[in-house]
Amino acid sequence: MRKALSIVIISILCLLPFSLFTVYETDRGMITQLGKLETDSDNSVKIYMPGLHVRIPFIQEYKNFDLREKILDIQSSRITTLEKKDVLVDFYVLWNIDNLPLYYTRTGGNKAKAEQLLQQKVVAALKAEFGKYTISEAVHGERAELMSRLKEATDDSTKNIGITITDVRIKRIDLPDEVRDSVYARMRAERERVASEIRATGSALASKICAIAEREQRIILAEALRTSNEIRGEGDAHAINLYSNAYSKDQGFFDFYRSTLAYKNIFNNKNDLLILNPDDLFFKHFSIKNNK
């Protein structure tokens, strides 16, 4: 009897390490028995929460699943835009397990298979959404909206494999080599057209400004000439008035003064020689008859 009891105790001790399993805080577990998932009394799949649990060794197999958020990095998927241009898109997906029994049924608990199915669904959704945008909208204007709609589309399509999408982010959008040259050529042509329009507008504006400046210059010069002529005329009139007044007060003195000015201008040089009739009016102020 003691021998049999000892054998039982030893057997239990030997099987105990194979019977106990631990579910960690970030994990959840399920048990398969003969290839089928263990169920509760209500026929729903039994999910093992964090803690220490017991199973029947060699009959029941423990399946552990990490429920933490995971990253799927997808490199260079070829996508066609609304302009029928192909682009290469690098993006990543944040996902986690939402329905553990469904996830196990669809993927067998294989993470690589799950990511393969997930990539197929995300790329299909990406192609559908990218087809609604131009390259410029996808890169600049509507990128945030594109990623939001992409997340909604992929999240809906992955519910049937027990996965939920928490975020989809586009890392890089590039052009294939055969498309890049044609796109750059069109961009250069567009920039050159805009530059030509700007230059033409600038030239027209410059011509208009020059015409206005020349017209204003002519107006200013004409006004200045008119003013100078008026001032000169007023000065001449004033001078004539002064001469007239002086002449009317003493005509003889005025004649004499004018004659002395004429003598001064004529005899300015010692070599000047002037032969005139003594009775000429030029010498009237030097004649004896007049001096008397």
NUROGU-821550 format. One record per residue (C-alpha): residue number from 1; residue in three letters; x, y, z. Coordinates in nm, 2 decimals. Layout:
// NUROGU-821550
R   i  aa     px     py     pz
R NUM ALA      X      Y      Z
...
END
This chain:
// NUROGU-821550
R   i  aa     px     py     pz
R   1 MET   0.00   0.00   0.00
R   2 ARG   0.27   0.24   0.09
R   3 LYS   0.46   0.15  -0.22
R   4 ALA   0.16   0.23  -0.44
R   5 LEU   0.11   0.56  -0.26
R   6 SER   0.47   0.65  -0.31
R   7 ILE   0.44   0.57  -0.68
R   8 VAL   0.13   0.80  -0.70
R   9 ILE   0.30   1.08  -0.52
R  10 ILE   0.62   1.06  -0.73
R  11 SER   0.41   1.05  -1.04
R  12 ILE   0.22   1.36  -0.93
R  13 LEU   0.54   1.54  -0.85
R  14 CYS   0.69   1.45  -1.19
R  15 LEU   0.38   1.57  -1.38
R  16 LEU   0.33   1.88  -1.17
R  17 PRO   0.57   2.10  -1.37
R  18 PHE   0.39   2.00  -1.69
R  19 SER   0.05   2.07  -1.53
R  20 LEU   0.11   2.43  -1.41
R  21 PHE   0.13   2.73  -1.64
R  22 THR   0.14   3.10  -1.58
R  23 VAL  -0.04   3.37  -1.78
R  24 TYR   0.14   3.71  -1.75
R  25 GLU  -0.03   4.04  -1.71
R  26 THR   0.01   4.14  -2.08
R  27 ASP  -0.10   3.80  -2.21
R  28 ARG  -0.42   3.59  -2.24
R  29 GLY  -0.43   3.21  -2.28
R  30 MET  -0.65   2.93  -2.42
R  31 ILE  -0.64   2.55  -2.39
R  32 THR  -0.67   2.31  -2.68
R  33 GLN  -0.77   1.95  -2.62
R  34 LEU  -0.74   1.71  -2.90
R  35 GLY  -0.71   2.01  -3.14
R  36 LYS  -1.03   2.18  -3.01
R  37 LEU  -1.05   2.49  -2.80
R  38 GLU  -1.16   2.43  -2.44
R  39 THR  -1.50   2.58  -2.36
R  40 ASP  -1.70   2.68  -2.05
R  41 SER  -2.03   2.55  -1.94
R  42 ASP  -2.21   2.80  -2.16
R  43 ASN  -2.02   2.66  -2.46
R  44 SER  -1.80   2.98  -2.51
R  45 VAL  -1.43   2.95  -2.55
R  46 LYS  -1.25   2.97  -2.21
R  47 ILE  -1.00   3.25  -2.18
R  48 TYR  -0.74   3.23  -1.91
R  49 MET  -0.66   3.56  -1.74
R  50 PRO  -0.33   3.65  -1.58
R  51 GLY  -0.23   3.41  -1.30
R  52 LEU  -0.13   3.05  -1.22
R  53 HIS  -0.34   2.78  -1.38
R  54 VAL  -0.35   2.40  -1.41
R  55 ARG  -0.40   2.18  -1.72
R  56 ILE  -0.39   1.81  -1.79
R  57 PRO  -0.04   1.73  -1.92
R  58 PHE   0.00   1.57  -2.26
R  59 ILE  -0.37   1.60  -2.33
R  60 GLN  -0.43   1.97  -2.30
R  61 GLU  -0.20   2.22  -2.47
R  62 TYR  -0.17   2.58  -2.35
R  63 LYS  -0.17   2.86  -2.61
R  64 ASN  -0.03   3.20  -2.51
R  65 PHE  -0.12   3.53  -2.68
R  66 ASP   0.04   3.86  -2.63
R  67 LEU  -0.22   4.14  -2.63
R  68 ARG   0.02   4.43  -2.64
R  69 GLU   0.01   4.66  -2.94
R  70 LYS   0.22   4.54  -3.23
R  71 ILE   0.37   4.71  -3.53
R  72 LEU   0.35   4.59  -3.89
R  73 ASP   0.60   4.77  -4.11
R  74 ILE   0.50   4.75  -4.48
R  75 GLN   0.77   4.86  -4.74
R  76 SER   0.72   5.00  -5.09
R  77 SER   0.37   4.90  -5.19
R  78 ARG   0.29   5.01  -5.54
R  79 ILE  -0.03   5.22  -5.54
R  80 THR  -0.22   5.40  -5.83
R  81 THR  -0.35   5.75  -5.76
R  82 LEU  -0.65   5.93  -5.91
R  83 GLU  -0.43   6.06  -6.19
R  84 LYS  -0.35   5.70  -6.29
R  85 LYS   0.01   5.75  -6.17
R  86 ASP   0.19   5.48  -5.97
R  87 VAL   0.35   5.57  -5.64
R  88 LEU   0.55   5.37  -5.39
R  89 VAL   0.41   5.40  -5.04
R  90 ASP   0.59   5.30  -4.72
R  91 PHE   0.37   5.28  -4.41
R  92 TYR   0.32   5.10  -4.08
R  93 VAL   0.02   4.96  -3.90
R  94 LEU  -0.04   4.95  -3.52
R  95 TRP  -0.26   4.65  -3.43
R  96 ASN  -0.36   4.42  -3.15
R  97 ILE  -0.57   4.11  -3.10
R  98 ASP  -0.94   4.20  -3.03
R  99 ASN  -1.12   3.87  -3.05
R 100 LEU  -0.89   3.59  -2.93
R 101 PRO  -1.10   3.28  -3.03
R 102 LEU  -1.16   3.43  -3.38
R 103 TYR  -0.80   3.52  -3.42
R 104 TYR  -0.69   3.17  -3.33
R 105 THR  -0.95   3.02  -3.57
R 106 ARG  -0.84   3.24  -3.86
R 107 THR  -0.47   3.23  -3.81
R 108 GLY  -0.40   2.93  -3.59
R 109 GLY  -0.23   3.16  -3.35
R 110 ASN   0.05   3.22  -3.60
R 111 LYS   0.16   3.58  -3.59
R 112 ALA   0.33   3.56  -3.93
R 113 LYS   0.01   3.44  -4.09
R 114 ALA  -0.19   3.70  -3.91
R 115 GLU   0.05   3.98  -4.04
R 116 GLN   0.03   3.83  -4.39
R 117 LEU  -0.35   3.85  -4.38
R 118 LEU  -0.34   4.20  -4.23
R 119 GLN  -0.10   4.33  -4.49
R 120 GLN  -0.32   4.20  -4.77
R 121 LYS  -0.62   4.38  -4.62
R 122 VAL  -0.44   4.70  -4.55
R 123 VAL  -0.28   4.72  -4.89
R 124 ALA  -0.62   4.66  -5.06
R 125 ALA  -0.77   4.93  -4.85
R 126 LEU  -0.48   5.16  -4.93
R 127 LYS  -0.52   5.11  -5.30
R 128 ALA  -0.89   5.18  -5.28
R 129 GLU  -0.84   5.50  -5.08
R 130 PHE  -0.54   5.63  -5.27
R 131 GLY  -0.74   5.60  -5.59
R 132 LYS  -0.95   5.89  -5.47
R 133 TYR  -0.66   6.14  -5.44
R 134 THR  -0.41   6.30  -5.66
R 135 ILE  -0.04   6.28  -5.57
R 136 SER  -0.04   6.64  -5.45
R 137 GLU  -0.34   6.58  -5.22
R 138 ALA  -0.19   6.26  -5.08
R 139 VAL   0.14   6.42  -5.01
R 140 HIS   0.03   6.76  -4.88
R 141 GLY  -0.32   6.87  -4.86
R 142 GLU  -0.53   6.57  -4.77
R 143 ARG  -0.28   6.34  -4.60
R 144 ALA  -0.43   6.35  -4.25
R 145 GLU  -0.78   6.28  -4.39
R 146 LEU  -0.64   6.00  -4.61
R 147 MET  -0.48   5.82  -4.30
R 148 SER  -0.80   5.86  -4.10
R 149 ARG  -1.01   5.71  -4.37
R 150 LEU  -0.75   5.44  -4.43
R 151 LYS  -0.77   5.34  -4.06
R 152 GLU  -1.15   5.32  -4.07
R 153 ALA  -1.14   5.10  -4.38
R 154 THR  -0.87   4.86  -4.26
R 155 ASP  -1.02   4.84  -3.91
R 156 ASP  -1.35   4.73  -4.06
R 157 SER  -1.19   4.47  -4.29
R 158 THR  -0.98   4.31  -4.01
R 159 LYS  -1.26   4.25  -3.77
R 160 ASN  -1.33   3.91  -3.93
R 161 ILE  -0.98   3.78  -3.83
R 162 GLY  -1.00   3.90  -3.47
R 163 ILE  -0.77   4.20  -3.52
R 164 THR  -0.83   4.57  -3.45
R 165 ILE  -0.63   4.85  -3.61
R 166 THR  -0.53   5.13  -3.37
R 167 ASP  -0.35   5.34  -3.63
R 168 VAL  -0.22   5.35  -3.98
R 169 ARG   0.07   5.59  -4.06
R 170 ILE   0.22   5.67  -4.40
R 171 LYS   0.60   5.71  -4.37
R 172 ARG   0.70   5.79  -4.72
R 173 ILE   0.55   5.85  -5.06
R 174 ASP   0.79   5.82  -5.36
R 175 LEU   0.76   5.79  -5.73
R 176 PRO   0.88   5.50  -5.94
R 177 ASP   1.18   5.57  -6.16
R 178 GLU   0.97   5.56  -6.48
R 179 VAL   0.71   5.80  -6.34
R 180 ARG   0.94   6.04  -6.16
R 181 ASP   1.09   6.19  -6.48
R 182 SER   0.76   6.26  -6.64
R 183 VAL   0.62   6.42  -6.32
R 184 TYR   0.92   6.64  -6.27
R 185 ALA   0.91   6.75  -6.64
R 186 ARG   0.54   6.85  -6.60
R 187 MET   0.62   7.03  -6.27
R 188 ARG   0.91   7.22  -6.44
R 189 ALA   0.68   7.31  -6.73
R 190 GLU   0.41   7.44  -6.49
R 191 ARG   0.67   7.64  -6.29
R 192 GLU   0.81   7.79  -6.61
R 193 ARG   0.46   7.88  -6.72
R 194 VAL   0.39   8.05  -6.39
R 195 ALA   0.73   8.23  -6.41
R 196 SER   0.65   8.35  -6.76
R 197 GLU   0.31   8.49  -6.64
R 198 ILE   0.48   8.67  -6.35
R 199 ARG   0.75   8.81  -6.57
R 200 ALA   0.49   8.93  -6.83
R 201 THR   0.28   9.09  -6.55
R 202 GLY   0.60   9.26  -6.41
R 203 SER   0.70   9.39  -6.75
R 204 ALA   0.35   9.53  -6.81
R 205 LEU   0.35   9.69  -6.47
R 206 ALA   0.70   9.83  -6.52
R 207 SER   0.60   9.98  -6.86
R 208 LYS   0.29  10.14  -6.70
R 209 ILE   0.50  10.29  -6.41
R 210 CYS   0.76  10.42  -6.66
R 211 ALA   0.49  10.58  -6.87
R 212 ILE   0.33  10.75  -6.57
R 213 ALA   0.67  10.87  -6.45
R 214 GLU   0.76  11.01  -6.79
R 215 ARG   0.42  11.19  -6.81
R 216 GLU   0.47  11.33  -6.47
R 217 GLN   0.82  11.44  -6.57
R 218 ARG   0.69  11.62  -6.87
R 219 ILE   0.42  11.79  -6.67
R 220 ILE   0.68  11.90  -6.40
R 221 LEU   0.92  12.03  -6.66
R 222 ALA   0.64  12.22  -6.85
R 223 GLU   0.52  12.37  -6.52
R 224 ALA   0.88  12.47  -6.43
R 225 LEU   0.94  12.62  -6.77
R 226 ARG   0.61  12.82  -6.75
R 227 THR   0.69  12.94  -6.40
R 228 SER   1.05  13.04  -6.51
R 229 ASN   0.91  13.23  -6.81
R 230 GLU   0.66  13.41  -6.59
R 231 ILE   0.94  13.50  -6.34
R 232 ARG   1.17  13.61  -6.63
R 233 GLY   0.89  13.81  -6.78
R 234 GLU   0.81  13.98  -6.45
R 235 GLY   1.18  14.06  -6.41
R 236 ASP   1.22  14.20  -6.76
R 237 ALA   0.91  14.41  -6.71
R 238 HIS   1.04  14.53  -6.38
R 239 ALA   1.38  14.62  -6.53
R 240 ILE   1.21  14.80  -6.82
R 241 ASN   1.00  14.99  -6.58
R 242 LEU   1.32  15.09  -6.38
R 243 TYR   1.49  15.20  -6.70
R 244 SER   1.19  15.39  -6.81
R 245 ASN   1.16  15.57  -6.48
R 246 ALA   1.54  15.66  -6.48
R 247 TYR   1.52  15.78  -6.83
R 248 SER   1.22  16.00  -6.77
R 249 LYS   1.38  16.17  -6.47
R 250 ASP   1.71  16.27  -6.64
R 251 GLN   1.73  16.19  -7.01
R 252 GLY   2.07  16.35  -7.06
R 253 PHE   2.24  16.17  -6.77
R 254 PHE   2.09  15.84  -6.89
R 255 ASP   2.23  15.90  -7.24
R 256 PHE   2.57  15.99  -7.10
R 257 TYR   2.57  15.68  -6.88
R 258 ARG   2.48  15.45  -7.17
R 259 SER   2.76  15.62  -7.38
R 260 THR   3.02  15.56  -7.11
R 261 LEU   2.92  15.19  -7.10
R 262 ALA   2.97  15.18  -7.47
R 263 TYR   3.31  15.35  -7.45
R 264 LYS   3.41  15.11  -7.18
R 265 ASN   3.32  14.80  -7.39
R 266 ILE   3.48  14.94  -7.71
R 267 PHE   3.81  15.06  -7.56
R 268 ASN   3.86  14.76  -7.33
R 269 ASN   4.17  14.66  -7.52
R 270 LYS   4.47  14.89  -7.56
R 271 ASN   4.53  14.77  -7.91
R 272 ASP   4.18  14.87  -8.02
R 273 LEU   4.17  15.13  -8.30
R 274 LEU   3.86  15.31  -8.40
R 275 ILE   3.84  15.56  -8.69
R 276 LEU   3.52  15.77  -8.68
R 277 ASN   3.41  16.11  -8.79
R 278 PRO   3.45  16.36  -8.50
R 279 ASP   3.09  16.48  -8.57
R 280 ASP   2.96  16.12  -8.53
R 281 LEU   2.69  16.08  -8.26
R 282 PHE   2.92  15.83  -8.09
R 283 PHE   3.14  16.13  -7.97
R 284 LYS   2.86  16.37  -7.90
R 285 HIS   2.94  16.39  -7.53
R 286 PHE   3.31  16.47  -7.61
R 287 SER   3.24  16.75  -7.86
R 288 ILE   3.32  17.11  -7.76
R 289 LYS   2.98  17.23  -7.88
R 290 ASN   2.79  16.99  -7.65
R 291 ASN   3.03  17.06  -7.35
R 292 LYS   2.95  17.42  -7.37
END
